[in-house]
């Protein structure tokens, strides 16, 4: 005998439509197994209702809230380091790109070394600027603020790169600044 829809209806504990309820009642009259299942399930539900509710251990809520705060702070630190790492990677990548871009414009190795030292000095200045910005904000910033700041810095960095790239006399400008 097929018990599938009837067993589901018995165990679901929901109100059935009138046609389904009529079919279930007729099946319970003819089937020897389903009434046993219905009685057993009713006994289980009664025992569940009688069981006392468990009370949490004292301090559970405070420990749980503290753990949630610690996890949120850990995620915030992770995102902060990720953003700073991406900035560092973009800066190093941009610096390497600029060095390779200008490699053919140096008349000798001394000028190339001077340009490299100047680039490192510029990166150091940028690092000090970022450090000052981080110290300026004593409260950990939200992800949205970091993304907005990073986007703004990236935008202005791209503008700066485009202006340098578009200068009509790059070799002359670079050689004059080194000399």
ZAZA-396526 format. One record per residue: residue number from 1; residue in one letter; x, y, z of N, C-alpha, C in turn. Coordinates in steps of 0.2 Angstrom, whole numbers. Layout:
<rs>
R | i | aa | n_east | n_north | n_up | ca_east | ca_north | ca_up | c_east | c_north | c_up
R | NUM | a | X | Y | Z | X | Y | Z | X | Y | Z $
...
</rs>
This chain:
<rs>
R | i | aa | n_east | n_north | n_up | ca_east | ca_north | ca_up | c_east | c_north | c_up
R | 1 | x | 4 | -6 | 0 | 0 | 0 | 0 | 4 | 6 | 0 $
R | 2 | x | 2 | 11 | -4 | 6 | 18 | -4 | 5 | 22 | 2 $
R | 3 | x | 10 | 24 | 6 | 9 | 28 | 12 | 11 | 35 | 11 $
R | 4 | x | 15 | 36 | 6 | 19 | 42 | 5 | 15 | 49 | 7 $
R | 5 | x | 10 | 51 | 3 | 7 | 57 | 5 | 4 | 57 | 12 $
R | 6 | x | 2 | 51 | 14 | -2 | 51 | 21 | 3 | 52 | 27 $
R | 7 | x | 9 | 49 | 26 | 14 | 49 | 31 | 17 | 56 | 32 $
R | 8 | x | 18 | 60 | 26 | 20 | 67 | 26 | 14 | 71 | 29 $
R | 9 | x | 8 | 70 | 28 | 3 | 74 | 31 | 2 | 73 | 38 $
R | 10 | x | 3 | 67 | 41 | 3 | 65 | 48 | 9 | 69 | 52 $
R | 11 | x | 15 | 68 | 49 | 20 | 71 | 52 | 21 | 79 | 51 $
R | 12 | x | 18 | 82 | 46 | 19 | 89 | 45 | 16 | 93 | 51 $
R | 13 | x | 10 | 91 | 53 | 7 | 94 | 59 | 3 | 101 | 57 $
R | 14 | x | 2 | 101 | 50 | -1 | 107 | 48 | -9 | 106 | 46 $
R | 15 | x | -13 | 111 | 45 | -20 | 110 | 43 | -20 | 108 | 36 $
R | 16 | x | -24 | 103 | 34 | -25 | 101 | 28 | -31 | 104 | 24 $
R | 17 | x | -31 | 104 | 18 | -37 | 106 | 14 | -42 | 100 | 15 $
R | 18 | x | -48 | 102 | 14 | -54 | 98 | 16 | -53 | 91 | 12 $
R | 19 | x | -51 | 92 | 5 | -51 | 85 | 1 | -45 | 81 | 4 $
R | 20 | x | -39 | 84 | 6 | -34 | 80 | 8 | -35 | 77 | 15 $
R | 21 | x | -39 | 81 | 19 | -41 | 78 | 26 | -46 | 72 | 25 $
R | 22 | x | -50 | 73 | 20 | -55 | 67 | 19 | -51 | 61 | 17 $
R | 23 | x | -46 | 62 | 12 | -42 | 56 | 10 | -38 | 53 | 15 $
R | 24 | x | -35 | 57 | 20 | -32 | 55 | 25 | -36 | 51 | 30 $
R | 25 | x | -42 | 53 | 32 | -47 | 50 | 36 | -48 | 43 | 33 $
R | 26 | x | -50 | 43 | 27 | -52 | 36 | 24 | -46 | 32 | 24 $
R | 27 | x | -40 | 34 | 23 | -34 | 30 | 23 | -33 | 27 | 30 $
R | 28 | x | -34 | 31 | 35 | -33 | 29 | 42 | -38 | 24 | 44 $
R | 29 | x | -43 | 24 | 41 | -48 | 18 | 42 | -46 | 12 | 39 $
R | 30 | x | -43 | 12 | 33 | -41 | 6 | 30 | -34 | 3 | 31 $
R | 31 | x | -30 | 7 | 33 | -23 | 5 | 34 | -21 | 4 | 41 $
R | 32 | x | -18 | -2 | 42 | -16 | -4 | 49 | -10 | -1 | 52 $
R | 33 | x | -6 | 2 | 48 | 1 | 5 | 50 | 0 | 12 | 51 $
R | 34 | x | -3 | 16 | 47 | -4 | 23 | 48 | -7 | 26 | 55 $
R | 35 | x | -12 | 22 | 57 | -15 | 25 | 64 | -9 | 24 | 69 $
R | 36 | x | -5 | 19 | 69 | 0 | 18 | 74 | 5 | 24 | 74 $
R | 37 | x | 7 | 25 | 67 | 11 | 31 | 66 | 8 | 37 | 69 $
R | 38 | x | 2 | 39 | 68 | -1 | 45 | 70 | -1 | 45 | 78 $
R | 39 | x | -3 | 39 | 81 | -3 | 39 | 89 | 4 | 40 | 91 $
R | 40 | x | 9 | 37 | 88 | 16 | 38 | 91 | 18 | 45 | 90 $
R | 41 | x | 17 | 48 | 84 | 19 | 55 | 83 | 15 | 60 | 88 $
R | 42 | x | 9 | 58 | 90 | 5 | 62 | 95 | 8 | 62 | 102 $
R | 43 | x | 11 | 56 | 103 | 14 | 55 | 110 | 21 | 58 | 110 $
R | 44 | x | 24 | 58 | 105 | 31 | 62 | 104 | 29 | 70 | 105 $
R | 45 | x | 24 | 72 | 102 | 23 | 79 | 102 | 21 | 81 | 109 $
R | 46 | x | 17 | 77 | 113 | 15 | 78 | 119 | 21 | 78 | 124 $
R | 47 | x | 25 | 73 | 123 | 32 | 73 | 127 | 36 | 80 | 126 $
R | 48 | x | 36 | 82 | 120 | 40 | 88 | 119 | 37 | 94 | 122 $
R | 49 | x | 30 | 94 | 122 | 27 | 100 | 125 | 28 | 100 | 133 $
R | 50 | x | 28 | 94 | 136 | 29 | 93 | 143 | 36 | 94 | 146 $
R | 51 | x | 41 | 94 | 141 | 48 | 94 | 143 | 49 | 101 | 146 $
R | 52 | x | 53 | 102 | 151 | 55 | 109 | 153 | 60 | 112 | 149 $
R | 53 | x | 59 | 119 | 148 | 63 | 123 | 144 | 70 | 123 | 147 $
R | 54 | x | 75 | 122 | 144 | 82 | 123 | 146 | 84 | 130 | 147 $
R | 55 | x | 87 | 132 | 153 | 89 | 138 | 154 | 97 | 139 | 153 $
R | 56 | x | 99 | 145 | 150 | 106 | 145 | 148 | 110 | 146 | 154 $
R | 57 | x | 116 | 144 | 154 | 121 | 145 | 159 | 122 | 153 | 161 $
R | 58 | x | 122 | 155 | 167 | 123 | 162 | 169 | 129 | 165 | 165 $
R | 59 | x | 128 | 171 | 162 | 133 | 174 | 158 | 133 | 172 | 151 $
R | 60 | x | 129 | 168 | 149 | 129 | 165 | 142 | 128 | 171 | 137 $
R | 61 | x | 123 | 175 | 138 | 122 | 181 | 134 | 128 | 185 | 133 $
R | 62 | x | 131 | 187 | 139 | 136 | 192 | 139 | 142 | 189 | 135 $
R | 63 | x | 144 | 183 | 136 | 149 | 179 | 133 | 148 | 179 | 125 $
R | 64 | x | 142 | 177 | 123 | 140 | 177 | 116 | 141 | 184 | 113 $
R | 65 | x | 138 | 189 | 116 | 139 | 196 | 113 | 146 | 198 | 113 $
R | 66 | x | 150 | 196 | 118 | 157 | 198 | 117 | 161 | 194 | 112 $
R | 67 | x | 159 | 188 | 111 | 162 | 184 | 105 | 160 | 187 | 99 $
R | 68 | x | 154 | 189 | 98 | 152 | 192 | 92 | 155 | 199 | 90 $
R | 69 | x | 157 | 203 | 96 | 160 | 209 | 95 | 168 | 207 | 93 $
R | 70 | x | 171 | 202 | 96 | 177 | 201 | 94 | 178 | 198 | 87 $
R | 71 | x | 173 | 194 | 85 | 173 | 192 | 78 | 172 | 198 | 73 $
R | 72 | x | 168 | 203 | 75 | 167 | 209 | 70 | 174 | 213 | 70 $
R | 73 | x | 177 | 214 | 76 | 183 | 217 | 76 | 189 | 213 | 72 $
R | 74 | x | 189 | 207 | 73 | 194 | 203 | 69 | 192 | 204 | 61 $
R | 75 | x | 186 | 204 | 59 | 185 | 205 | 52 | 187 | 212 | 50 $
R | 76 | x | 186 | 217 | 54 | 187 | 224 | 52 | 195 | 224 | 52 $
R | 77 | x | 199 | 221 | 56 | 206 | 221 | 55 | 208 | 218 | 49 $
R | 78 | x | 205 | 212 | 48 | 207 | 209 | 42 | 206 | 213 | 35 $
R | 79 | x | 200 | 216 | 35 | 199 | 220 | 29 | 203 | 226 | 29 $
R | 80 | x | 205 | 229 | 35 | 210 | 235 | 35 | 216 | 233 | 32 $
R | 81 | x | 219 | 227 | 34 | 225 | 225 | 32 | 225 | 223 | 24 $
R | 82 | x | 220 | 220 | 22 | 219 | 219 | 15 | 219 | 225 | 11 $
R | 83 | x | 215 | 230 | 13 | 215 | 236 | 9 | 222 | 240 | 9 $
R | 84 | x | 226 | 240 | 15 | 232 | 242 | 15 | 237 | 238 | 11 $
R | 85 | x | 236 | 232 | 11 | 241 | 227 | 7 | 239 | 229 | -1 $
R | 86 | x | 233 | 230 | -2 | 232 | 231 | -9 | 235 | 238 | -11 $
R | 87 | x | 234 | 243 | -7 | 237 | 249 | -8 | 245 | 249 | -9 $
R | 88 | x | 248 | 245 | -5 | 255 | 244 | -5 | 257 | 240 | -12 $
R | 89 | x | 253 | 235 | -14 | 254 | 231 | -20 | 253 | 236 | -26 $
R | 90 | x | 248 | 240 | -26 | 247 | 245 | -31 | 253 | 250 | -32 $
R | 91 | x | 255 | 252 | -26 | 261 | 257 | -26 | 267 | 254 | -29 $
R | 92 | x | 269 | 248 | -26 | 275 | 245 | -29 | 274 | 243 | -36 $
R | 93 | x | 268 | 240 | -38 | 267 | 239 | -45 | 268 | 245 | -49 $
R | 94 | x | 265 | 250 | -47 | 266 | 257 | -51 | 273 | 259 | -51 $
R | 95 | x | 276 | 259 | -46 | 283 | 261 | -46 | 288 | 257 | -51 $
R | 96 | x | 287 | 250 | -50 | 290 | 246 | -55 | 289 | 247 | -62 $
R | 97 | x | 282 | 248 | -63 | 280 | 250 | -70 | 283 | 256 | -73 $
R | 98 | x | 284 | 261 | -68 | 287 | 268 | -70 | 294 | 267 | -71 $
R | 99 | x | 297 | 263 | -67 | 305 | 262 | -68 | 306 | 258 | -75 $
R | 100 | x | 302 | 253 | -76 | 303 | 250 | -83 | 301 | 254 | -88 $
R | 101 | x | 296 | 259 | -87 | 294 | 263 | -93 | 300 | 268 | -94 $
R | 102 | x | 303 | 270 | -89 | 308 | 276 | -90 | 315 | 273 | -91 $
R | 103 | x | 316 | 266 | -91 | 323 | 263 | -91 | 327 | 265 | -97 $
R | 104 | x | 324 | 266 | -103 | 327 | 268 | -109 | 329 | 275 | -109 $
R | 105 | x | 326 | 279 | -105 | 327 | 287 | -105 | 333 | 289 | -101 $
R | 106 | x | 336 | 284 | -97 | 342 | 286 | -93 | 349 | 286 | -97 $
R | 107 | x | 353 | 291 | -97 | 359 | 291 | -101 | 364 | 286 | -98 $
R | 108 | x | 364 | 285 | -91 | 368 | 281 | -88 | 366 | 278 | -82 $
R | 109 | x | 369 | 273 | -79 | 367 | 270 | -72 | 366 | 275 | -67 $
R | 110 | x | 370 | 280 | -66 | 370 | 284 | -61 | 363 | 288 | -61 $
R | 111 | x | 361 | 290 | -66 | 354 | 293 | -67 | 348 | 288 | -65 $
R | 112 | x | 349 | 282 | -67 | 344 | 277 | -65 | 344 | 276 | -58 $
R | 113 | x | 350 | 276 | -54 | 350 | 275 | -47 | 347 | 281 | -44 $
R | 114 | x | 348 | 287 | -46 | 346 | 293 | -43 | 338 | 293 | -44 $
R | 115 | x | 336 | 291 | -50 | 328 | 291 | -51 | 325 | 286 | -46 $
R | 116 | x | 329 | 280 | -45 | 326 | 275 | -40 | 326 | 277 | -33 $
R | 117 | x | 331 | 281 | -31 | 331 | 284 | -24 | 326 | 289 | -24 $
R | 118 | x | 324 | 293 | -29 | 319 | 298 | -28 | 312 | 294 | -28 $
R | 119 | x | 311 | 289 | -32 | 305 | 285 | -31 | 304 | 282 | -24 $
R | 120 | x | 309 | 280 | -21 | 309 | 277 | -15 | 307 | 282 | -10 $
R | 121 | x | 310 | 288 | -11 | 309 | 294 | -6 | 302 | 296 | -7 $
R | 122 | x | 299 | 296 | -13 | 292 | 297 | -14 | 287 | 292 | -11 $
R | 123 | x | 289 | 286 | -11 | 285 | 280 | -8 | 286 | 281 | 0 $
R | 124 | x | 291 | 283 | 2 | 292 | 284 | 9 | 287 | 290 | 12 $
R | 125 | x | 287 | 295 | 8 | 283 | 301 | 9 | 276 | 299 | 9 $
R | 126 | x | 274 | 295 | 4 | 267 | 292 | 4 | 265 | 288 | 10 $
R | 127 | x | 270 | 284 | 12 | 269 | 279 | 18 | 268 | 284 | 24 $
R | 128 | x | 272 | 289 | 25 | 271 | 293 | 31 | 264 | 297 | 30 $
R | 129 | x | 262 | 299 | 24 | 256 | 302 | 24 | 250 | 297 | 26 $
R | 130 | x | 251 | 291 | 23 | 246 | 286 | 25 | 246 | 284 | 33 $
R | 131 | x | 252 | 284 | 36 | 252 | 283 | 43 | 249 | 289 | 47 $
R | 132 | x | 250 | 295 | 44 | 247 | 300 | 48 | 239 | 300 | 47 $
R | 133 | x | 237 | 298 | 41 | 230 | 297 | 40 | 227 | 292 | 45 $
R | 134 | x | 230 | 286 | 46 | 228 | 281 | 50 | 228 | 283 | 57 $
R | 135 | x | 233 | 287 | 59 | 233 | 290 | 66 | 228 | 295 | 67 $
R | 136 | x | 226 | 298 | 62 | 221 | 304 | 63 | 214 | 301 | 65 $
R | 137 | x | 213 | 295 | 63 | 206 | 292 | 64 | 207 | 287 | 70 $
R | 138 | x | 206 | 289 | 76 | 208 | 284 | 82 | 203 | 278 | 82 $
R | 139 | x | 197 | 279 | 80 | 191 | 274 | 80 | 192 | 270 | 73 $
R | 140 | x | 192 | 263 | 74 | 192 | 260 | 68 | 187 | 262 | 63 $
R | 141 | x | 189 | 263 | 57 | 184 | 265 | 52 | 180 | 259 | 49 $
R | 142 | x | 174 | 261 | 47 | 170 | 256 | 44 | 173 | 254 | 37 $
R | 143 | x | 170 | 248 | 34 | 172 | 246 | 28 | 171 | 251 | 22 $
R | 144 | x | 165 | 254 | 23 | 163 | 259 | 18 | 167 | 265 | 18 $
R | 145 | x | 170 | 268 | 23 | 174 | 273 | 24 | 181 | 271 | 20 $
R | 146 | x | 183 | 265 | 22 | 190 | 263 | 19 | 189 | 262 | 11 $
R | 147 | x | 184 | 260 | 9 | 183 | 259 | 2 | 182 | 266 | -1 $
R | 148 | x | 179 | 270 | 2 | 178 | 277 | -1 | 185 | 281 | -1 $
R | 149 | x | 189 | 280 | 4 | 195 | 283 | 4 | 200 | 280 | -1 $
R | 150 | x | 200 | 273 | -1 | 204 | 269 | -6 | 202 | 271 | -13 $
R | 151 | x | 196 | 272 | -15 | 194 | 274 | -21 | 196 | 281 | -23 $
R | 152 | x | 195 | 285 | -18 | 198 | 292 | -20 | 205 | 292 | -21 $
R | 153 | x | 209 | 289 | -17 | 216 | 289 | -18 | 218 | 286 | -24 $
R | 154 | x | 215 | 280 | -26 | 216 | 277 | -32 | 215 | 281 | -38 $
R | 155 | x | 209 | 285 | -38 | 207 | 289 | -43 | 212 | 295 | -44 $
R | 156 | x | 214 | 298 | -39 | 219 | 303 | -39 | 226 | 301 | -41 $
R | 157 | x | 228 | 294 | -39 | 234 | 291 | -42 | 234 | 290 | -49 $
R | 158 | x | 228 | 288 | -52 | 227 | 287 | -59 | 228 | 293 | -63 $
R | 159 | x | 225 | 298 | -60 | 225 | 305 | -63 | 233 | 307 | -64 $
R | 160 | x | 236 | 306 | -58 | 243 | 308 | -58 | 247 | 304 | -63 $
R | 161 | x | 246 | 297 | -63 | 250 | 293 | -68 | 248 | 296 | -75 $
R | 162 | x | 242 | 297 | -77 | 240 | 299 | -83 | 243 | 306 | -85 $
R | 163 | x | 244 | 310 | -80 | 247 | 317 | -82 | 254 | 316 | -83 $
R | 164 | x | 257 | 312 | -79 | 265 | 310 | -81 | 265 | 307 | -87 $
R | 165 | x | 261 | 302 | -89 | 262 | 298 | -95 | 261 | 303 | -101 $
R | 166 | x | 256 | 308 | -100 | 254 | 312 | -106 | 259 | 318 | -107 $
R | 167 | x | 264 | 319 | -102 | 268 | 325 | -103 | 272 | 324 | -110 $
R | 168 | x | 272 | 330 | -114 | 275 | 329 | -121 | 282 | 328 | -121 $
R | 169 | x | 286 | 330 | -116 | 293 | 330 | -116 | 295 | 326 | -109 $
R | 170 | x | 294 | 320 | -109 | 295 | 316 | -103 | 303 | 316 | -101 $
R | 171 | x | 307 | 314 | -106 | 314 | 313 | -105 | 317 | 320 | -103 $
R | 172 | x | 315 | 325 | -106 | 318 | 332 | -103 | 316 | 333 | -96 $
R | 173 | x | 309 | 332 | -95 | 307 | 334 | -88 | 311 | 329 | -83 $
R | 174 | x | 311 | 323 | -84 | 314 | 318 | -80 | 322 | 320 | -79 $
R | 175 | x | 325 | 321 | -84 | 332 | 323 | -84 | 334 | 329 | -80 $
R | 176 | x | 329 | 334 | -81 | 330 | 341 | -78 | 329 | 340 | -70 $
R | 177 | x | 324 | 335 | -68 | 323 | 335 | -61 | 329 | 331 | -58 $
R | 178 | x | 332 | 327 | -61 | 338 | 323 | -58 | 344 | 327 | -58 $
R | 179 | x | 345 | 331 | -63 | 351 | 335 | -63 | 351 | 341 | -58 $
</rs>
